[in-house]
């Protein structure tokens, strides 16, 4: 099961909470990058894409409700 499918299976409330936690993780990764402690620089790109996936799903669901 891919990430997008996992996100589609979650409820709106779970997705909203997931976005918040991922944004917090992105902040921490950027902080680690600035201080030179980031071990995997691709983690920033990955988390940004995951945030975009979740926001896209939430947007699609919002349009479907109207």
N, CA, C and O atoms as a CHARMM CRD file, in Angstrom:
* protein
*
  264
    1    1 UNK  N      0.84900  -1.18100   0.00000 PROA 1      0.00000
    2    1 UNK  CA     0.00000   0.00000   0.00000 PROA 1      0.00000
    3    1 UNK  C      0.89300   1.24100   0.00000 PROA 1      0.00000
    4    1 UNK  O      1.78700   1.37300   0.83600 PROA 1      0.00000
    5    2 UNK  N      0.64300   2.14100  -0.93600 PROA 2      0.00000
    6    2 UNK  CA     1.47500   3.33900  -1.01900 PROA 2      0.00000
    7    2 UNK  C      0.98200   4.42300  -0.05200 PROA 2      0.00000
    8    2 UNK  O     -0.07700   4.29800   0.56300 PROA 2      0.00000
    9    3 UNK  N      1.77000   5.47100   0.06100 PROA 3      0.00000
   10    3 UNK  CA     1.45100   6.53600   1.01500 PROA 3      0.00000
   11    3 UNK  C      0.12900   7.21700   0.70400 PROA 3      0.00000
   12    3 UNK  O     -0.65800   7.50000   1.60700 PROA 3      0.00000
   13    4 UNK  N     -0.11200   7.48100  -0.57500 PROA 4      0.00000
   14    4 UNK  CA    -1.34400   8.17500  -0.95200 PROA 4      0.00000
   15    4 UNK  C     -2.56100   7.35600  -0.54500 PROA 4      0.00000
   16    4 UNK  O     -3.54700   7.90900  -0.05700 PROA 4      0.00000
   17    5 UNK  N     -2.49900   6.06300  -0.73800 PROA 5      0.00000
   18    5 UNK  CA    -3.62200   5.20100  -0.35700 PROA 5      0.00000
   19    5 UNK  C     -3.81900   5.19600   1.15500 PROA 5      0.00000
   20    5 UNK  O     -4.94900   5.20700   1.64200 PROA 5      0.00000
   21    6 UNK  N     -2.71900   5.17900   1.89000 PROA 6      0.00000
   22    6 UNK  CA    -2.81600   5.23700   3.35400 PROA 6      0.00000
   23    6 UNK  C     -3.49600   6.52700   3.78800 PROA 6      0.00000
   24    6 UNK  O     -4.32900   6.51700   4.69400 PROA 6      0.00000
   25    7 UNK  N     -3.14600   7.63800   3.14500 PROA 7      0.00000
   26    7 UNK  CA    -3.74800   8.91700   3.49500 PROA 7      0.00000
   27    7 UNK  C     -5.22300   8.95600   3.10000 PROA 7      0.00000
   28    7 UNK  O     -6.02900   9.55500   3.81100 PROA 7      0.00000
   29    8 UNK  N     -5.59100   8.33500   1.99100 PROA 8      0.00000
   30    8 UNK  CA    -6.99100   8.30800   1.56600 PROA 8      0.00000
   31    8 UNK  C     -7.85500   7.52900   2.55700 PROA 8      0.00000
   32    8 UNK  O     -9.04700   7.80400   2.69300 PROA 8      0.00000
   33    9 UNK  N     -7.26300   6.56800   3.24100 PROA 9      0.00000
   34    9 UNK  CA    -8.01000   5.74900   4.18800 PROA 9      0.00000
   35    9 UNK  C     -8.24000   6.45100   5.52400 PROA 9      0.00000
   36    9 UNK  O     -9.01500   5.96600   6.34900 PROA 9      0.00000
   37   10 UNK  N     -7.58000   7.58200   5.74700 PROA 10     0.00000
   38   10 UNK  CA    -7.71300   8.30400   7.01600 PROA 10     0.00000
   39   10 UNK  C     -8.88500   9.27800   6.95200 PROA 10     0.00000
   40   10 UNK  O     -9.31000   9.68700   5.87100 PROA 10     0.00000
   41   11 UNK  N     -9.40700   9.64700   8.13700 PROA 11     0.00000
   42   11 UNK  CA   -10.49800  10.61700   8.19900 PROA 11     0.00000
   43   11 UNK  C     -9.93500  12.03500   8.08400 PROA 11     0.00000
   44   11 UNK  O     -8.72500  12.24400   8.17200 PROA 11     0.00000
   45   12 UNK  N    -10.82400  12.99500   7.88700 PROA 12     0.00000
   46   12 UNK  CA   -10.39800  14.39500   7.76600 PROA 12     0.00000
   47   12 UNK  C     -9.68700  14.86900   9.03200 PROA 12     0.00000
   48   12 UNK  O     -8.68200  15.57600   8.95400 PROA 12     0.00000
   49   13 UNK  N    -10.20100  14.48700  10.18200 PROA 13     0.00000
   50   13 UNK  CA    -9.59400  14.90600  11.44700 PROA 13     0.00000
   51   13 UNK  C     -8.19800  14.31500  11.59600 PROA 13     0.00000
   52   13 UNK  O     -7.27800  14.99500  12.05000 PROA 13     0.00000
   53   14 UNK  N     -8.04100  13.04800  11.21300 PROA 14     0.00000
   54   14 UNK  CA    -6.72900  12.41400  11.29000 PROA 14     0.00000
   55   14 UNK  C     -5.74600  13.08500  10.33600 PROA 14     0.00000
   56   14 UNK  O     -4.57600  13.27300  10.66900 PROA 14     0.00000
   57   15 UNK  N     -6.22600  13.44100   9.15100 PROA 15     0.00000
   58   15 UNK  CA    -5.36000  14.10400   8.17400 PROA 15     0.00000
   59   15 UNK  C     -4.93500  15.48200   8.65800 PROA 15     0.00000
   60   15 UNK  O     -3.78300  15.87900   8.47900 PROA 15     0.00000
   61   16 UNK  N     -5.84700  16.19900   9.26000 PROA 16     0.00000
   62   16 UNK  CA    -5.51600  17.53300   9.77800 PROA 16     0.00000
   63   16 UNK  C     -4.45500  17.42300  10.87500 PROA 16     0.00000
   64   16 UNK  O     -3.51000  18.21100  10.91800 PROA 16     0.00000
   65   17 UNK  N     -4.61900  16.44500  11.75100 PROA 17     0.00000
   66   17 UNK  CA    -3.62400  16.23000  12.80400 PROA 17     0.00000
   67   17 UNK  C     -2.28800  15.79900  12.20400 PROA 17     0.00000
   68   17 UNK  O     -1.22800  16.19700  12.68600 PROA 17     0.00000
   69   18 UNK  N     -2.34400  14.99200  11.15900 PROA 18     0.00000
   70   18 UNK  CA    -1.13200  14.51200  10.49400 PROA 18     0.00000
   71   18 UNK  C     -0.37600  15.67200   9.85600 PROA 18     0.00000
   72   18 UNK  O      0.85200  15.72100   9.92100 PROA 18     0.00000
   73   19 UNK  N     -1.09600  16.60100   9.24200 PROA 19     0.00000
   74   19 UNK  CA    -0.45000  17.77200   8.63500 PROA 19     0.00000
   75   19 UNK  C      0.27300  18.57700   9.70300 PROA 19     0.00000
   76   19 UNK  O      1.40300  19.02100   9.49700 PROA 19     0.00000
   77   20 UNK  N     -0.37700  18.76500  10.84100 PROA 20     0.00000
   78   20 UNK  CA     0.25000  19.51100  11.93500 PROA 20     0.00000
   79   20 UNK  C      1.53200  18.85700  12.41900 PROA 20     0.00000
   80   20 UNK  O      2.53700  19.53300  12.64000 PROA 20     0.00000
   81   21 UNK  N      1.49700  17.54900  12.58200 PROA 21     0.00000
   82   21 UNK  CA     2.69200  16.84900  13.05600 PROA 21     0.00000
   83   21 UNK  C      3.79300  16.85200  11.99300 PROA 21     0.00000
   84   21 UNK  O      4.97500  16.94500  12.32300 PROA 21     0.00000
   85   22 UNK  N      3.40900  16.75200  10.72500 PROA 22     0.00000
   86   22 UNK  CA     4.41500  16.77100   9.66000 PROA 22     0.00000
   87   22 UNK  C      5.04600  18.15100   9.52500 PROA 22     0.00000
   88   22 UNK  O      6.24100  18.25300   9.24700 PROA 22     0.00000
   89   23 UNK  N      4.26300  19.22000   9.71700 PROA 23     0.00000
   90   23 UNK  CA     4.82900  20.56700   9.66100 PROA 23     0.00000
   91   23 UNK  C      5.79900  20.78200  10.81800 PROA 23     0.00000
   92   23 UNK  O      6.82100  21.45100  10.66300 PROA 23     0.00000
   93   24 UNK  N      5.47500  20.21600  11.97200 PROA 24     0.00000
   94   24 UNK  CA     6.37500  20.29500  13.11600 PROA 24     0.00000
   95   24 UNK  C      7.66800  19.53600  12.81600 PROA 24     0.00000
   96   24 UNK  O      8.75900  20.00500  13.13700 PROA 24     0.00000
   97   25 UNK  N      7.53800  18.37300  12.20300 PROA 25     0.00000
   98   25 UNK  CA     8.71400  17.59000  11.83300 PROA 25     0.00000
   99   25 UNK  C      9.55900  18.33500  10.79500 PROA 25     0.00000
  100   25 UNK  O     10.78800  18.30700  10.86200 PROA 25     0.00000
  101   26 UNK  N      8.90900  18.99600   9.84500 PROA 26     0.00000
  102   26 UNK  CA     9.62700  19.77800   8.84000 PROA 26     0.00000
  103   26 UNK  C     10.40600  20.91300   9.50100 PROA 26     0.00000
  104   26 UNK  O     11.54600  21.18700   9.12500 PROA 26     0.00000
  105   27 UNK  N      9.80400  21.56000  10.46500 PROA 27     0.00000
  106   27 UNK  CA    10.49700  22.62300  11.20800 PROA 27     0.00000
  107   27 UNK  C     11.74600  22.06200  11.87900 PROA 27     0.00000
  108   27 UNK  O     12.82000  22.66100  11.81100 PROA 27     0.00000
  109   28 UNK  N     11.59800  20.91000  12.52600 PROA 28     0.00000
  110   28 UNK  CA    12.74300  20.30200  13.20400 PROA 28     0.00000
  111   28 UNK  C     13.83600  19.91000  12.21600 PROA 28     0.00000
  112   28 UNK  O     15.02100  20.07400  12.50600 PROA 28     0.00000
  113   29 UNK  N     13.44600  19.39200  11.04600 PROA 29     0.00000
  114   29 UNK  CA    14.43600  19.02500  10.03900 PROA 29     0.00000
  115   29 UNK  C     15.17300  20.24700   9.51600 PROA 29     0.00000
  116   29 UNK  O     16.38500  20.20000   9.30700 PROA 29     0.00000
  117   30 UNK  N     14.45100  21.33500   9.30600 PROA 30     0.00000
  118   30 UNK  CA    15.10000  22.56800   8.83800 PROA 30     0.00000
  119   30 UNK  C     16.05100  23.11700   9.89500 PROA 30     0.00000
  120   30 UNK  O     17.12100  23.63400   9.57500 PROA 30     0.00000
  121   31 UNK  N     15.64800  22.99700  11.15000 PROA 31     0.00000
  122   31 UNK  CA    16.50700  23.44500  12.23600 PROA 31     0.00000
  123   31 UNK  C     17.77900  22.60200  12.27200 PROA 31     0.00000
  124   31 UNK  O     18.87400  23.13800  12.44000 PROA 31     0.00000
  125   32 UNK  N     17.63700  21.28600  12.11500 PROA 32     0.00000
  126   32 UNK  CA    18.80600  20.40000  12.09300 PROA 32     0.00000
  127   32 UNK  C     19.70800  20.72800  10.90700 PROA 32     0.00000
  128   32 UNK  O     20.93200  20.67200  11.02300 PROA 32     0.00000
  129   33 UNK  N     19.10900  21.06800   9.77000 PROA 33     0.00000
  130   33 UNK  CA    19.90300  21.41200   8.60000 PROA 33     0.00000
  131   33 UNK  C     20.71700  22.67800   8.84800 PROA 33     0.00000
  132   33 UNK  O     21.88200  22.76300   8.45900 PROA 33     0.00000
  133   34 UNK  N     20.10500  23.64100   9.48800 PROA 34     0.00000
  134   34 UNK  CA    20.78600  24.90600   9.76600 PROA 34     0.00000
  135   34 UNK  C     21.95400  24.71000  10.72500 PROA 34     0.00000
  136   34 UNK  O     23.00100  25.34100  10.58100 PROA 34     0.00000
  137   35 UNK  N     21.76600  23.83400  11.70000 PROA 35     0.00000
  138   35 UNK  CA    22.82200  23.60600  12.68900 PROA 35     0.00000
  139   35 UNK  C     23.82900  22.55700  12.23400 PROA 35     0.00000
  140   35 UNK  O     24.79800  22.27600  12.94100 PROA 35     0.00000
  141   36 UNK  N     23.60300  21.97500  11.04900 PROA 36     0.00000
  142   36 UNK  CA    24.54800  21.00200  10.53000 PROA 36     0.00000
  143   36 UNK  C     24.39500  19.60900  11.10300 PROA 36     0.00000
  144   36 UNK  O     25.31900  18.80300  10.99700 PROA 36     0.00000
  145   37 UNK  N     23.26900  19.30200  11.70000 PROA 37     0.00000
  146   37 UNK  CA    23.05300  18.00000  12.33200 PROA 37     0.00000
  147   37 UNK  C     22.17600  17.07300  11.50200 PROA 37     0.00000
  148   37 UNK  O     21.91700  15.94500  11.92000 PROA 37     0.00000
  149   38 UNK  N     21.71500  17.51600  10.34200 PROA 38     0.00000
  150   38 UNK  CA    20.81300  16.71500   9.52300 PROA 38     0.00000
  151   38 UNK  C     21.58600  15.58300   8.85200 PROA 38     0.00000
  152   38 UNK  O     22.54600  15.82000   8.11900 PROA 38     0.00000
  153   39 UNK  N     21.15400  14.34900   9.11200 PROA 39     0.00000
  154   39 UNK  CA    21.84000  13.17900   8.56500 PROA 39     0.00000
  155   39 UNK  C     21.34700  12.84200   7.15700 PROA 39     0.00000
  156   39 UNK  O     22.13300  12.40700   6.31500 PROA 39     0.00000
  157   40 UNK  N     20.04700  13.03900   6.89600 PROA 40     0.00000
  158   40 UNK  CA    19.46600  12.68000   5.60400 PROA 40     0.00000
  159   40 UNK  C     18.80800  13.91600   4.98900 PROA 40     0.00000
  160   40 UNK  O     17.67600  14.24300   5.34600 PROA 40     0.00000
  161   41 UNK  N     19.48400  14.60200   4.08300 PROA 41     0.00000
  162   41 UNK  CA    18.90400  15.81500   3.50600 PROA 41     0.00000
  163   41 UNK  C     17.66300  15.54700   2.65400 PROA 41     0.00000
  164   41 UNK  O     16.86100  16.45600   2.43900 PROA 41     0.00000
  165   42 UNK  N     17.49400  14.33000   2.17300 PROA 42     0.00000
  166   42 UNK  CA    16.30400  14.01300   1.38500 PROA 42     0.00000
  167   42 UNK  C     15.04600  13.93500   2.24300 PROA 42     0.00000
  168   42 UNK  O     13.93700  13.92500   1.71100 PROA 42     0.00000
  169   43 UNK  N     15.20400  13.88100   3.55500 PROA 43     0.00000
  170   43 UNK  CA    14.04900  13.81200   4.44700 PROA 43     0.00000
  171   43 UNK  C     13.19500  15.07000   4.32300 PROA 43     0.00000
  172   43 UNK  O     11.97300  15.00500   4.45100 PROA 43     0.00000
  173   44 UNK  N     13.82600  16.20900   4.07500 PROA 44     0.00000
  174   44 UNK  CA    13.07300  17.46100   3.93300 PROA 44     0.00000
  175   44 UNK  C     12.18400  17.38600   2.70400 PROA 44     0.00000
  176   44 UNK  O     11.01000  17.74900   2.76300 PROA 44     0.00000
  177   45 UNK  N     12.73100  16.91900   1.59800 PROA 45     0.00000
  178   45 UNK  CA    11.94700  16.80700   0.36900 PROA 45     0.00000
  179   45 UNK  C     10.79500  15.82200   0.55500 PROA 45     0.00000
  180   45 UNK  O      9.67500  16.07700   0.11300 PROA 45     0.00000
  181   46 UNK  N     11.07200  14.70800   1.20400 PROA 46     0.00000
  182   46 UNK  CA    10.05600  13.67600   1.41600 PROA 46     0.00000
  183   46 UNK  C      8.90400  14.19400   2.26600 PROA 46     0.00000
  184   46 UNK  O      7.74100  13.96700   1.93100 PROA 46     0.00000
  185   47 UNK  N      9.20700  14.88500   3.35800 PROA 47     0.00000
  186   47 UNK  CA     8.14900  15.36500   4.24500 PROA 47     0.00000
  187   47 UNK  C      7.33800  16.45900   3.55700 PROA 47     0.00000
  188   47 UNK  O      6.12900  16.55100   3.77000 PROA 47     0.00000
  189   48 UNK  N      7.98100  17.29100   2.73600 PROA 48     0.00000
  190   48 UNK  CA     7.24900  18.32700   1.99900 PROA 48     0.00000
  191   48 UNK  C      6.27600  17.70600   1.00100 PROA 48     0.00000
  192   48 UNK  O      5.16000  18.19700   0.83300 PROA 48     0.00000
  193   49 UNK  N      6.69300  16.63300   0.34300 PROA 49     0.00000
  194   49 UNK  CA     5.80800  15.95200  -0.59700 PROA 49     0.00000
  195   49 UNK  C      4.64900  15.28000   0.13300 PROA 49     0.00000
  196   49 UNK  O      3.52100  15.27300  -0.36100 PROA 49     0.00000
  197   50 UNK  N      4.92400  14.71700   1.30500 PROA 50     0.00000
  198   50 UNK  CA     3.84900  14.09500   2.08800 PROA 50     0.00000
  199   50 UNK  C      2.82900  15.13800   2.53600 PROA 50     0.00000
  200   50 UNK  O      1.62600  14.88100   2.51300 PROA 50     0.00000
  201   51 UNK  N      3.30400  16.30700   2.94300 PROA 51     0.00000
  202   51 UNK  CA     2.39500  17.38400   3.34400 PROA 51     0.00000
  203   51 UNK  C      1.52400  17.77500   2.15400 PROA 51     0.00000
  204   51 UNK  O      0.31700  17.96700   2.30300 PROA 51     0.00000
  205   52 UNK  N      2.12600  17.89300   0.98100 PROA 52     0.00000
  206   52 UNK  CA     1.36900  18.24900  -0.21300 PROA 52     0.00000
  207   52 UNK  C      0.33500  17.18400  -0.54900 PROA 52     0.00000
  208   52 UNK  O     -0.77800  17.51200  -0.96100 PROA 52     0.00000
  209   53 UNK  N      0.68900  15.91100  -0.37600 PROA 53     0.00000
  210   53 UNK  CA    -0.26400  14.82700  -0.64200 PROA 53     0.00000
  211   53 UNK  C     -1.48600  14.94900   0.26700 PROA 53     0.00000
  212   53 UNK  O     -2.62600  14.85200  -0.18800 PROA 53     0.00000
  213   54 UNK  N     -1.23100  15.16100   1.54700 PROA 54     0.00000
  214   54 UNK  CA    -2.33700  15.23600   2.51200 PROA 54     0.00000
  215   54 UNK  C     -3.20500  16.45300   2.23000 PROA 54     0.00000
  216   54 UNK  O     -4.43200  16.36100   2.26600 PROA 54     0.00000
  217   55 UNK  N     -2.57700  17.59300   1.94900 PROA 55     0.00000
  218   55 UNK  CA    -3.35500  18.79700   1.66600 PROA 55     0.00000
  219   55 UNK  C     -4.17400  18.63900   0.39200 PROA 55     0.00000
  220   55 UNK  O     -5.28800  19.15500   0.30600 PROA 55     0.00000
  221   56 UNK  N     -3.63900  17.93400  -0.59100 PROA 56     0.00000
  222   56 UNK  CA    -4.38000  17.67800  -1.82000 PROA 56     0.00000
  223   56 UNK  C     -5.60700  16.82000  -1.54300 PROA 56     0.00000
  224   56 UNK  O     -6.68900  17.09100  -2.06300 PROA 56     0.00000
  225   57 UNK  N     -5.44000  15.79900  -0.73300 PROA 57     0.00000
  226   57 UNK  CA    -6.56800  14.93000  -0.39100 PROA 57     0.00000
  227   57 UNK  C     -7.63600  15.71600   0.36300 PROA 57     0.00000
  228   57 UNK  O     -8.82600  15.57000   0.08500 PROA 57     0.00000
  229   58 UNK  N     -7.21700  16.54800   1.31500 PROA 58     0.00000
  230   58 UNK  CA    -8.18200  17.36700   2.05400 PROA 58     0.00000
  231   58 UNK  C     -8.91000  18.32800   1.11900 PROA 58     0.00000
  232   58 UNK  O    -10.11500  18.53600   1.25900 PROA 58     0.00000
  233   59 UNK  N     -8.18400  18.91300   0.16800 PROA 59     0.00000
  234   59 UNK  CA    -8.79200  19.82700  -0.78200 PROA 59     0.00000
  235   59 UNK  C     -9.79600  19.09700  -1.67500 PROA 59     0.00000
  236   59 UNK  O    -10.88100  19.61400  -1.93800 PROA 59     0.00000
  237   60 UNK  N     -9.44000  17.90400  -2.13700 PROA 60     0.00000
  238   60 UNK  CA   -10.35400  17.12500  -2.96500 PROA 60     0.00000
  239   60 UNK  C    -11.63300  16.78800  -2.21100 PROA 60     0.00000
  240   60 UNK  O    -12.73100  16.86800  -2.76200 PROA 60     0.00000
  241   61 UNK  N    -11.47900  16.41200  -0.95400 PROA 61     0.00000
  242   61 UNK  CA   -12.65200  16.08000  -0.14000 PROA 61     0.00000
  243   61 UNK  C    -13.51900  17.31000   0.10700 PROA 61     0.00000
  244   61 UNK  O    -14.74600  17.21800   0.12200 PROA 61     0.00000
  245   62 UNK  N    -12.88200  18.44900   0.29900 PROA 62     0.00000
  246   62 UNK  CA   -13.63000  19.69300   0.51400 PROA 62     0.00000
  247   62 UNK  C    -14.42300  20.07700  -0.71600 PROA 62     0.00000
  248   62 UNK  O    -15.54800  20.56300  -0.59900 PROA 62     0.00000
  249   63 UNK  N    -13.86300  19.87000  -1.88400 PROA 63     0.00000
  250   63 UNK  CA   -14.57600  20.19000  -3.12400 PROA 63     0.00000
  251   63 UNK  C    -15.71700  19.20800  -3.36700 PROA 63     0.00000
  252   63 UNK  O    -16.75600  19.57800  -3.91200 PROA 63     0.00000
  253   64 UNK  N    -15.52200  17.97000  -2.96500 PROA 64     0.00000
  254   64 UNK  CA   -16.55700  16.95600  -3.17200 PROA 64     0.00000
  255   64 UNK  C    -17.79000  17.22200  -2.29700 PROA 64     0.00000
  256   64 UNK  O    -18.90700  16.86100  -2.66900 PROA 64     0.00000
  257   65 UNK  N    -17.58400  17.84800  -1.14700 PROA 65     0.00000
  258   65 UNK  CA   -18.68800  18.12200  -0.21800 PROA 65     0.00000
  259   65 UNK  C    -19.57300  19.26100  -0.71400 PROA 65     0.00000
  260   65 UNK  O    -20.74000  19.34300  -0.33200 PROA 65     0.00000
  261   66 UNK  N    -19.04100  20.13000  -1.55000 PROA 66     0.00000
  262   66 UNK  CA   -19.80500  21.30200  -2.00600 PROA 66     0.00000
  263   66 UNK  C    -20.74500  20.96800  -3.11100 PROA 66     0.00000
  264   66 UNK  O    -21.45700  21.84400  -3.60200 PROA 66     0.00000
